[in-house]
Structures are given as structure tokens and as C-alpha cells.
Amino acid sequence: MGKKREFDHESFQDATAVCAYLETIISGIRSGELKLAEGEEELSLKPCGLMRFEVKATERSDRNKLTLRLSWSTDQEPPPGSDSLSISAG
């Protein structure tokens, strides 16, 4: 098992900034390299193969939450997933 490295960031951003980050993440997944940096902290990921994609959403009267999680492994076969998810905008 290799050495574990983590990157963690939390901040308040407007919708335009969040969209820009998400578009960059999409570009990084497509290109096969995603670099995260803040100050001296830096982590480079190489998305490849089949990815586990998790979506969780919560709606309350005063707060909404959307959690997206992606994970992948290069050393094992992922379990079969479901292709029935639908996400739409507007």
C-alpha cells in the first residue's frame, strides 16, 4: 500500500466561480490529469479507467446540499454499477 496524501479545501464561492472549478475538473478528467493546489499544498491525480460516481442531495427549508464523489483504482476491477442515474439542469 502506498503513502496516503490528502488535499482539503473549503470556502464560500459564488455560482460563477463554482462552475469554473467544475469545468476545470471536467477538463482534468478528460485529459487524465487533475492538479489541486492551495499555497504550498499540492496534489496531482490521474483519473483513469472506470470511476465510481456517487451523488447525494438533501433539501431543507433553509439549506440545500449536493455532494459529488468520484473515485477510481488502477489495481482492481470495480464492481458493476447502475446506469439509471439522470441529472438535468433548468
VOGU-3710 file (C-alpha; in Angstrom, 3 decimals, decimal comma):
1> mgkkrefdhe> 0,000/0,000/0,000  1,367/3,415/-0,959  1,706/6,535/1,117  -1,586/8,386/1,661  -1,700/12,042/0,620  -4,714/14,277/1,085  -5,848/17,679/-0,123  -8,653/19,529/1,647  -10,222/22,891/0,839  -13,421/24,604/1,940
11> sfqdatavca> -14,596/28,114/1,079  -17,595/30,213/0,095  -17,815/30,874/-3,671  -20,489/32,310/-5,943  -22,124/30,148/-8,623  -19,840/31,506/-11,382  -16,680/30,509/-9,506  -18,078/27,070/-8,628  -18,946/26,477/-12,306  -15,397/27,425/-13,318
21> yletiisgir> -13,965/24,893/-10,826  -16,341/22,174/-12,049  -15,434/22,875/-15,700  -11,743/22,579/-14,809  -12,402/19,287/-13,006  -14,219/18,008/-16,110  -11,280/19,054/-18,283  -8,843/17,305/-15,938  -10,841/14,076/-16,000  -10,945/14,197/-19,811
31> sgelklaege> -7,207/14,857/-20,093  -6,262/12,282/-17,453  -4,607/14,699/-15,029  -6,105/16,868/-12,314  -3,914/19,184/-10,224  -5,111/20,659/-6,928  -3,131/23,375/-5,163  -3,508/25,860/-2,357  -0,459/27,682/-1,042  2,333/25,138/-0,606
41> eelslkpcgl> -0,084/22,193/-0,631  -0,349/20,400/-3,978  -1,755/17,087/-5,173  -1,849/15,655/-8,689  -4,400/12,966/-9,576  -4,554/10,829/-12,700  -8,179/9,787/-13,309  -8,390/6,622/-15,404  -10,435/3,521/-16,090  -13,864/3,010/-14,642
51> mrfevkater> -14,792/5,522/-11,973  -17,196/5,191/-9,080  -19,602/8,147/-9,227  -21,710/8,971/-6,162  -24,332/11,727/-5,874  -26,126/12,731/-2,689  -28,621/15,591/-2,411  -30,520/16,998/0,566  -33,191/19,682/0,524  -34,293/21,516/3,652
61> sdrnkltlrl> -36,312/24,690/4,065  -33,219/26,737/4,962  -30,328/24,841/3,345  -29,609/22,606/0,361  -26,655/20,298/-0,085  -25,195/18,447/-3,063  -22,285/16,078/-2,571  -20,410/14,594/-5,527  -17,787/11,915/-5,030  -15,547/10,330/-7,656
71> swstdqeppp> -13,124/7,508/-7,003  -11,098/5,113/-9,116  -8,491/2,454/-8,710  -5,824/1,231/-11,093  -5,191/-2,076/-9,322  -8,583/-3,789/-9,110  -11,760/-4,442/-11,055  -14,591/-2,147/-9,962  -17,987/-3,700/-9,228  -20,718/-3,286/-11,846
81> gsdslsisag> -22,591/-0,008/-11,482  -26,021/1,298/-12,266  -26,642/3,372/-15,381  -30,111/4,578/-14,398  -28,999/7,955/-12,942  -30,470/11,059/-14,576  -29,184/14,604/-13,918  -30,665/17,598/-15,701  -30,437/21,380/-15,457  -33,138/24,030/-15,571
//
